[in-house]
Amino acid sequence: ADASRLRTWIETGKVMPVPAAALSYKKQKAAQMAAAGQTAQND
């Protein structure tokens, strides 16, 4: 989790929106992991 967002949430109780860049990065990493998992299984 993004540390500054997490801290804001703890201190204020408000959930800050996740930056689009963080979401796209997470999706990209997930896609890479999925692709790596598929190639590993194919062996």
Summary of the structure (lengths in Angstrom):
residues: 43
radius of gyration: 15.6
end to end distance: 33.3
largest distance: 49.5
contacts: 73
relative contact order: 0.11
helix: 77%
strand: 0%
